[in-house]
Amino acid sequence: MMMTSALGPASRAAALSRVDGRIIDLLVVGAGATGSGTALDAAARGLEVLVIDKGDLAGGTSSRSSQLVHGGLRYLQHGDIGLVRESLRERELLLTRLAPHLVRPLPFLLPLRRPVIDRAYLGAGLTLYDVLARSQALPRHRYLGRRSALARFPDLTPSVVGALEFYDAKMDDARLGVAIARTAAQHGAHVAPHVALVRDLGVGMDGARRVVVRDELSGEEHTVATRSIALCTGVWTPQAAAVFTGADEQVDVVQSKGVHLRLPRSAIDGHTALIVPTERSVLFVIPERDHWLIGTTDTEWLEPPDEVRPEEDDVDFLLGELAGILARPVAREEVTWTYAGLRPLAPSSVEGDTAKLTREHRIVRVAPGVLSIVGGKWTTYRVMASDLVDELLREGGHALTPCGTAHLPLVATHDEEVAALIAEDPGLGEPLVGAPSFRRADVVQACLHEGAATLDDVVLRRLRLPLHIDVVTDDTLADVDAVRSWALVDR
Ligand SMILES: Cc1cc2nc3c(=O)[nH]c(=O)nc-3n(C[C@H](O)[C@H](O)[C@H](O)COP(=O)(O)OP(=O)(O)OC[C@H]3O[C@@H](n4cnc5c(N)ncnc54)[C@H](O)[C@@H]3O)c2cc1C
């Protein structure tokens, strides 16, 4: 049965009260791409699911990515053909069936420095990429001479001899994450952001495991009884697993830090994205209507995950790489925002260089009925979810029902909901102070339909103000906060 997909204070309270005193099939811990994808997969197979997150929906790594739905050209270099093929299949599904409203084609230039060798070597890689993709949605790659390349990207360094043009896809990661969680709710999953897993109470005579979860907004604790638990906790998996094992070491995750910086659209003259392999990672230069997103770095992070932050070295590195490919350098003062995220990588035999670690996912049995999943990519969230739910069913001794998410389009009601709010209350059509491309209704919609609770939820992940406007002033924040309080408390 289809339920409402609206996520707000009422659905959050209902999610916790509905599971009270009953045994559910599955508790998913973590509502990033992997956790929300797992909740959707399990709910669509008819399981009763509660998905919780200690913070916002997609508030962890899933809102700090390069925002690409891609096969990962550089994984070809590492010989990860299977991963690239799988990612390209997911790219096609998202572009054509699951989320064409949230994922769009993005043309890239791969600049060439050496006339013959680069064109032959990189061209062969892109031919393989095209063959593996067999895409109906995106054109195949092609060679552009120097003049055409510079016409597409006037600020490209004049030392290039040409470029290869190919297509991948772009999303808004936070928005896609919310859409997956909403689609899970539509299929009956109970969705409760700002609720943390805190304690294991063990398995009772009835065969159910009981855990204590804490509502991070009210401080109240609740007991959840469940047949199985999926830890989709990304870089926090060692701590989440320790709730069951008592030992931090059992599930190992390598934390690979990636930093992005944001430039105003006027900082660079170019009409397409660039991709440039670097020593330590891959440089992406991605245009949006109102800004450029420049990423990324790839270095191991050894401090606690909640403390991840961009450092001076990261920004220097990105600006240095950018200077190597542009005709004129970008000044540090032009950078309006930076952010950092942690890739939750499965450890492998390769040590010391996180850029070379596999992006494949790994499922680990933490305790009876408790499985964790780490590794993978945003692009492959659906495959990760499907593998995990298969494994949970096997672990519980249940018959395997097939995964149906390849045929379930994600919720696409955002614009209708904003329009309905304005129709009901025309004052909500007014622009936000200092952010004229956003209306008050956008804030209300975020709180009543998209699960936003705190000011950060609205500013950083629903409206994404630091990405979309050059300067976010205190007046803008105060205005957003006033509308948020009105929507959540006074309305
Ligand atoms: C810089 C960077 C760039 C990237 N670019 C791309 C890209 O362009 N394309 C791509 O496909 N992939 C990309 N990735 C990879 C991708 O972003 C990640 O693989 C993916 O987002 C991981 O999702 P996740 O759900 O596993 O983890 P997360 O999104 O981190 O979710 C884990 C969640 O668990 C919650 N949690 C933790 N502990 C608890 C607890 N005790 N109780 C309740 N909740 C808890 C956290 O709050 C968090 O929300 C990039 C990653 C980085 C860092």
The ligand as a MOL file (V3000), in Angstrom:
LIG
                    3D

  0  0  0     0  0            999 V3000
M  V30 BEGIN CTAB
M  V30 COUNTS 53 58 0 0 0
M  V30 BEGIN ATOM
M  V30 1 C 34.6700 14.1310 -1.1430 0
M  V30 2 C 33.8010 12.9980 -1.6180 0
M  V30 3 C 33.3600 12.9960 -2.9270 0
M  V30 4 C 32.5520 11.9480 -3.3770 0
M  V30 5 N 32.0560 12.0210 -4.6330 0
M  V30 6 C 31.2470 11.0440 -5.0770 0
M  V30 7 C 30.6460 11.1630 -6.3650 0
M  V30 8 O 30.7930 12.1760 -7.0450 0
M  V30 9 N 29.8770 10.1380 -6.7830 0
M  V30 10 C 29.6960 9.0000 -6.0470 0
M  V30 11 O 29.0310 8.0850 -6.5320 0
M  V30 12 N 30.2070 8.8870 -4.7920 0
M  V30 13 C 30.9640 9.8870 -4.2900 0
M  V30 14 N 31.4670 9.8180 -3.0270 0
M  V30 15 C 31.1630 8.6570 -2.1980 0
M  V30 16 C 29.7780 8.7630 -1.5420 0
M  V30 17 O 29.4980 10.0830 -1.1460 0
M  V30 18 C 29.6830 7.8310 -0.3480 0
M  V30 19 O 30.1010 6.5370 -0.7310 0
M  V30 20 C 28.2640 7.7400 0.1980 0
M  V30 21 O 27.6930 9.0120 0.3840 0
M  V30 22 C 28.2590 6.9970 1.5180 0
M  V30 23 O 26.9330 6.9550 1.9820 0
M  V30 24 P 26.5660 6.2140 3.3100 0
M  V30 25 O 25.0920 6.2660 3.4340 0
M  V30 26 O 27.2040 4.8700 3.3280 0
M  V30 27 O 27.2790 7.0600 4.4690 0
M  V30 28 P 26.7900 8.4420 5.1240 0
M  V30 29 O 26.1580 9.3370 4.1440 0
M  V30 30 O 27.9170 8.9950 5.8970 0
M  V30 31 O 25.6430 7.9750 6.1060 0
M  V30 32 C 25.9020 7.3920 7.3750 0
M  V30 33 C 24.8740 7.9450 8.3380 0
M  V30 34 O 24.9110 7.2000 9.5480 0
M  V30 35 C 24.5280 8.0730 10.5830 0
M  V30 36 N 24.9280 7.5020 11.8710 0
M  V30 37 C 26.1830 7.2280 12.2900 0
M  V30 38 N 26.1580 6.7080 13.5260 0
M  V30 39 C 24.8610 6.6530 13.9240 0
M  V30 40 C 24.1760 6.2300 15.1000 0
M  V30 41 N 24.8420 5.7430 16.1610 0
M  V30 42 N 22.8310 6.3190 15.1560 0
M  V30 43 C 22.1400 6.7990 14.0840 0
M  V30 44 N 22.7300 7.2280 12.9480 0
M  V30 45 C 24.0700 7.1450 12.8530 0
M  V30 46 C 25.2670 9.3650 10.2260 0
M  V30 47 O 24.6850 10.4940 10.8580 0
M  V30 48 C 25.1480 9.4010 8.7040 0
M  V30 49 O 24.0830 10.2100 8.2480 0
M  V30 50 C 32.2420 10.8730 -2.5180 0
M  V30 51 C 32.6720 10.8960 -1.1850 0
M  V30 52 C 33.4230 11.9650 -0.7350 0
M  V30 53 C 33.8350 12.0250 0.7050 0
M  V30 END ATOM
M  V30 BEGIN BOND
M  V30 1 1 1 2
M  V30 2 1 2 3
M  V30 3 2 2 52
M  V30 4 2 3 4
M  V30 5 1 4 5
M  V30 6 1 4 50
M  V30 7 2 5 6
M  V30 8 1 6 7
M  V30 9 1 6 13
M  V30 10 2 7 8
M  V30 11 1 7 9
M  V30 12 1 9 10
M  V30 13 2 10 11
M  V30 14 1 10 12
M  V30 15 2 12 13
M  V30 16 1 13 14
M  V30 17 1 14 15
M  V30 18 1 14 50
M  V30 19 1 15 16
M  V30 20 1 16 17
M  V30 21 1 16 18
M  V30 22 1 18 19
M  V30 23 1 18 20
M  V30 24 1 20 21
M  V30 25 1 20 22
M  V30 26 1 22 23
M  V30 27 1 23 24
M  V30 28 2 24 25
M  V30 29 1 24 26
M  V30 30 1 24 27
M  V30 31 1 27 28
M  V30 32 2 28 29
M  V30 33 1 28 30
M  V30 34 1 28 31
M  V30 35 1 31 32
M  V30 36 1 32 33
M  V30 37 1 33 34
M  V30 38 1 33 48
M  V30 39 1 34 35
M  V30 40 1 35 36
M  V30 41 1 35 46
M  V30 42 1 36 37
M  V30 43 1 36 45
M  V30 44 2 37 38
M  V30 45 1 38 39
M  V30 46 1 39 40
M  V30 47 2 39 45
M  V30 48 1 40 41
M  V30 49 2 40 42
M  V30 50 1 42 43
M  V30 51 2 43 44
M  V30 52 1 44 45
M  V30 53 1 46 47
M  V30 54 1 46 48
M  V30 55 1 48 49
M  V30 56 2 50 51
M  V30 57 1 51 52
M  V30 58 1 52 53
M  V30 END BOND
M  V30 END CTAB
M  END
